[in-house]
Every structure is written in C-alpha cells, then in structure tokens.
Amino acid sequence: MAESTEQNKAFEECSALIKDCRKEASKRIVGQIPVLDGILTALIAGGHVLLEGVPGLAKTLAVRTFSDITGLDFKRIQFTPDLLPADVVGTLMYEPGAGGFSVRKGPVFTNLVLADEINRAPAKVQSALLEAMAESQVTIGDQTYKLPAPFFVLATQNPIEQEGTYTLPEAELDRFLLKITVPYPSPEEEVTIVKNGGNPLLVPVQKVFSLEAVQKCKSLLNSIHCDDKIIEYIVSIVAVTRPETEKKTGSFRVNSAAASLKKGDDILRYISFGASPRASIALCQCAKVNALFEGRNFVLPEDVKKAAVQVLRHRLVLSYEAAADGVTSDDLVSKIISFIPVP
C-alpha cells in the first residue's frame, strides 16, 4: 500500500514538472506548446525529434528554450551544403611536437544537439550523424567514442519542396522518434508575437526540468501498464500501413482493418512502403509518456491516437499517386486510425 502511494506521488510530481515546463516555455514562445510537449515526450522516451516548418516559426527558439529549461549541455550545428563529417563528429589532428595524432572531438559530444536546417547538408554528413543517433557513439579514425548520456538530437528542417535542400535518407528518418510539423500561428497569436517584439531569448526562464527529473520520469515508464489489447491495437495501426498486410492471414485485427480500408477507401494504394516494427515500439513508448503527462499509470487508446501521427508521418514512403492526388502521410494515418477497431 505504501509503495502504491509513493508511486502515485511520483506520477503527480512528474505531471507537475511537465506543467512547469509549459509555463516557463510560454514566457518566450507563443502558441507552440504542443511542440514543446513533443520534445519532452522524445526526451523521456529516449528518442530524437525532427521539427519541420518554414523559416520564422520559432523552431530554433523552441529548442533553445528547451535547453534553458532543462539545463542540459547544449551545442548547435548549422548544417550547410559545404559541411563535412569532421565538422560534426570531430577529426584527428597532427601534433608536430608530439610526433603523432590527437583527437579533436566535434560538437556532437554533448547532451543536446541542435541540428539546424539538417536537410541542407549532403549525404556524407547525414551518414555521420546516423551513427551518433542510432548507437550514441561516433567513429574518429579507427577508434569509437561513446557520446555523453543522455544524447538527444533536435533537428530542424525547412519543407522538402523548398530550394537548396536534400531529402533525408530513410534510415535516418526512421531514427527520429517523432516528426513534429510547426504550424503558422493563429492571427490572435501573431498579434501577441508582434506586440512582444524584441529578442525572446533575453526573457529569463527557470531551470525546472533537471537531468535528475528526466531520469526519474524515465524510470516511471516501466511502471506504466500497457494492456495486451492496447499493444495489439498499436501493432494493428502500424501493420496496416504495409501494402502487403492484406495478403497475410492470421493477424488478430489487422486483416479486418485492412479489409475495411479496402472496402471503404483503398488508401493503401497511396503507400509504397510502410512503417517497420521500430514504429510500433516508438508508438508504445510515446503512448506511455502521454499517460505519464496525465498522471496515469496505464495507457488508454486515446494516448495511442494522440501520438500516432507524429510517430508515423515520416516513416511512410508514399507513392506517386499520392503526390498526384495531394494525399499526405497525415491524411493516411488519420484515416487508418478511424478504421482500426478501438479495444
């Protein structure tokens, strides 16, 4: 009984910390609290975040504010077409006096990396960053070096259709736990932004979410119960994104969902390649974090629905037919969720 009471208290404390983060962020940022929620979700779940939006929507400001609120060691890398892998991970420097080489570590050796305009760097740089994101380590010369823990990449990018950008490799995209699209502010929010003016980074914020608090919230994830039916629901959503799903048999609710999709609206023709099992794991973790935000120790279908679009939107490879018909990944994920039976 005492253990249960203590655990409930821990959940309440973590929920209160999230509210404090939102309060501090609102001192600098107008109308982008869902973006901060996504960043917090990824940090607690142990993943990376890709922020996408046109210039001027406070993507970089949101990341800098998050860094100030958490107090994590922070480095910024401005990605450009002439950036080299050594500019990110580091390189070997020859020391004439010592008659040998020494390691000069790059800016990736930190807790929080802001990869600004990540889609402006060429493939070689993306490959170097992929090792850091996937394994929390980098290779310099013939030696491998572990990165500090926690290691968290927050990448920003302009929409792909803008000039001067590169398409990110699918393997790298899959390593981002969430892709968050940053919308334009509403007219009311923009009026507030214009009135505030100035430099929002000069507005002081308090450090309310320390590394110890992050670790405490992470440890609570293991205490959050995710029922088998909820796990089946998660797998069903992800499995239906795969065009070959309807060819398989014996899958609890996936076949009926695929049949419903085909009968109601054959959206599977818009998907060339679906999400991998990594997406199922990510969706389960994010659903647990959503439950944690609400102070609950169990996952509801609503927690899954809330996270589904951000987890899956960058993991679907759409067909040319989708582009021709103006269908987006968000449209497809929303449609799939509406068809899958809720447990």
N, C-alpha and C positions, 0 to 999 in steps of 0.2 A: 504493500500500500504506500509506504514511504517512498519507494522507488518510483512508483507511478506519479506521485505528487511532485517529486523532484523533476521528472521528465516533463510533466506538463508545464512546470515553471520555466524549464529551459526553452520549450517551444514558445511560450509567451515572451520571453526575453528576446529570442531571435526575431519574432514578429515585430516587437517594439524597435529593434535595431533597424529593420527594413524601413519602418515608418520614419525613423530619424534620418536615414539616408535620403529619403524622398524630400523631407523637409529642408535639409541642407542644400540639396541639389536645386530646389525651387528658388533659392536665393540668387542663383546665376542663370538658370535655364527656364525658359517659359514654354510650357506645353509639351515637353519631351520626356516626361516622367516614365512613360512606357519603355522608352529607350533605356533609361537607367535601370528599370526593372529587368530588362533583358540582359543587361551587362551583369547585374547582380546574380541573376539566375545562372549564367555561364560560369561565373567565378566560383559559386558554391558547388555547382555540378562538376567543375573541373574541366571546362571546355574553353574554346576560343570563340570570338564574335566577329562577324563581318557586318559592318554598317554601310548601307548604300543609300545615297541621296545626292542630289545636285549640290553644287557649291553654295555655301551660305546658310545651311540649315543647322548649324551648331553641332555637327558630328564631332569635330575635334574638340570643341568646348566641352561636350558631354564627357569625353574620355579624360580630359584634363581635370574636370571637376570630380570625376570618379576617383582619379588618382589622389586628389587632395583629401577626399572624404575618407579613403581607406588608409592613406599614408604608406602605400606600397612603393618600393623603389621603382622609378619610372624613367624610361628612355623613349625618345621619339626618333623615328627613322622616316625621312621624307623620301618616298620612292619616286625615282625619275628614270627615264629611258636609258641613261648612261650609268646607272647604279651597278656596282659589281658585287658578287657574293661576299668578297672580303670586306666590303663596306658594312655588311650586316653581321657576319659571324666572327670576323677577325682574320688575321693573317700571321705569317711568320716573318719576323724582321731580322735581318742580318746585323749582328753586333761586331764591328771590326775589332774592338778592344778585347772581347771575349773569344773571338775567332769562331763564333757559332751563331745559331739562330735562337731567337726568343719569341715567345708567343705574345702577340698583341690582340687581346680579346676585343670583340666588337660590341656594339650597343645592345645586341641581343642578350648579353649577360646581365639580366635584370629580372625583376618580378613582373613588371607590366610594360609591354612593348606596344607603343602606338605606331602601327604600320600605316602611315598616312598616304592615301591615294595608292594603295597597293597594286591596283591594276594598271599603273603606269610603268611598272618595272618588267623587264624581259624574263623569259623562261628560266634562265640560269639562276637568277636571284630568287625566283619563286621556288625552285628546287632546293636551294639552300635553306630557305625558311621552312619548307615542308619537313625536313628532318627535325628541326627545332620544335615544331608544333606536334609532330607525331610521337617523338621519343624524348622530348625535353633534353636534348643533347645536340651538340654540333661537332663536326669534324674539321680540324685545322691541321693541314699537313697529313701525317699518318696517325695523329692522336685524336681521341674522342674526349670531349669535355662535357660534364654534366652542367645543366643550367640551374640557377637558383630555384628553390621551391617556395611558394608556388610560381609557376611560369604561365603567363597569361598574355595572349596576343589579342589586341583590339585593332582590327584593320578597318580602314575606311576606303570607300571607293566611289567614284562617280559612275553613273549608269553606263553600261557597256556601249550603248549606242552613241556616246559622245566621242569626239575625235581624240586621238592621242592615247588611247587605252588598249590594253591587251586582255583577252579572255583568260581568266584564271583556269589552271588545269583542274580537271575533275577530281583528281586525287587530293589536291589541296583544298578544294571547296568542301569535300567530304569531311575534312578535319575541322571545319568550323562547326561548332555545336549549333549555333544559331546564325541566321542571316536576318538582320533587322533592317527594314526599309524605313527611312526617316522621311515623314511626310512634310508638306508645306504647312506652316502654321495657319490657324484659322484667322479671319480678319480681326477678331477680338484679340487674339494672342499677338498678332503682328502690331496692333496698336500699342499694346503694352511693351513690346520689344523696342519700338521706335521711341516711346516715351522714356524708357530706361537709358537707351543710347550708351555711349561711353564704352569702356572695356570691362566686360563682365568678370574677367579673371582677377580684377582688382577687388572684387567683392569677396570678403573673407568667408570661409566655410570652416566648420569644425571637423576634426577627425573623429568620426563616430563609429567607424566600422574597421577596427584594427585587424591585424593578422590573426590574433588570438580569437577574435569574434568570428572570423571567416572559418577557422578550424573548428570552432565549436558548432557552427551551423552545418558544416560538412559532416561532422560526426553524427548529427541528428538525422541525416538522410537514411542511415542504416536502420533507424528506429521507425521509419515511416512504412506502414504496411501497404503493399500493392497486391490486391487480391488477384488470384489466378484469372478470374474473368476480365479484370482490367488489363492484365498482361495480354490475354487473347485479343481483347479489343484493340490494343496498341499494335500488335502484330498484324491484325486484320487490316488496319488502316495502311500500314506500310506495304504489306504484301499486295494489296490491290493496285498499288502504283506500278507494279511489274506487269508488262503486257502478257507475259507467259503464264500469269496466275490462273487464268480461266482454263488453261489446258491441263492443270494439275487437279488431282482429286484427293479426297480425304482430309481436307482442311476445314476445321470446325465451322467458322462463319465466313471464311474468305470466299468460298465458292458461291454461296448465296449472295454475298455482296457484289462479287464480280458479275453474277447473273443479273442482279438488279441494275447495275451500272449499264450493262449492255442493253437491257430491256428499256430502261428509262432514257438513257442518254449515253451513247457509246463514246465516252470521253477517253477511253484507253487508246484510241487511235491517235490521240494527241501526244502520247508518251512513247518515246523511243527506248529509253532506259529508266527503270525505276530506282527506288532507294534500296540500299543494302541493309543487312542486319544491324550495322552500326547506327542507322537511323532509328531502329526500334529501341536500342539501348539508350540513345540520346533522348528519345521521346519519353521513355520511362523515367529517366533521371530528371528531366525538366518538369514532368508532372509531379514528381515528389517535391521538387523545390517550390512549385506553385502551392502545394498543400502546406509546406512549411511556412510560406508567406502568410497563409491564412491561419496559422497556429494550429493546424490539424496534424494528427499522426497517421492519417490514412489518405489514400488517393481516391478522388472521385472522377467520373468520366469528364466532368467539366474541366478538371485540371489538364486532362489529355487534350481536349479540344482547344483550350487556350494556347497550348504550346505547339500544336501540330503544324500550323502554317510556318512559323519561324524555324522549326526544325527541318521541314521537308522542302521548302520552296527552292532551295539551292541544290537539292540532291536529285531533282528530276531533270532529265535531258528530254526536252520537248522536240517534237517532230516539226518538219517544215510546214505541215498542215496547220499546226497550232499557231505558227507565226503568221501564216496567211489569213487565218480566221481571227487573229487578235486575241487568242486564248493565252492566259498566263498561268504560271505554276500556282499562284494563289487561288485562281479560279478553280483549278483542278482539285487542289487539296480541300477546298471548301465544299466542293461538290461531293467528293469521296466521303467526307465526314457526314454529310447529310444523308448518305445512303447506308452507311455502316450501322447495323443494329446496335443500340446502346445497351450494355449489360444491366 
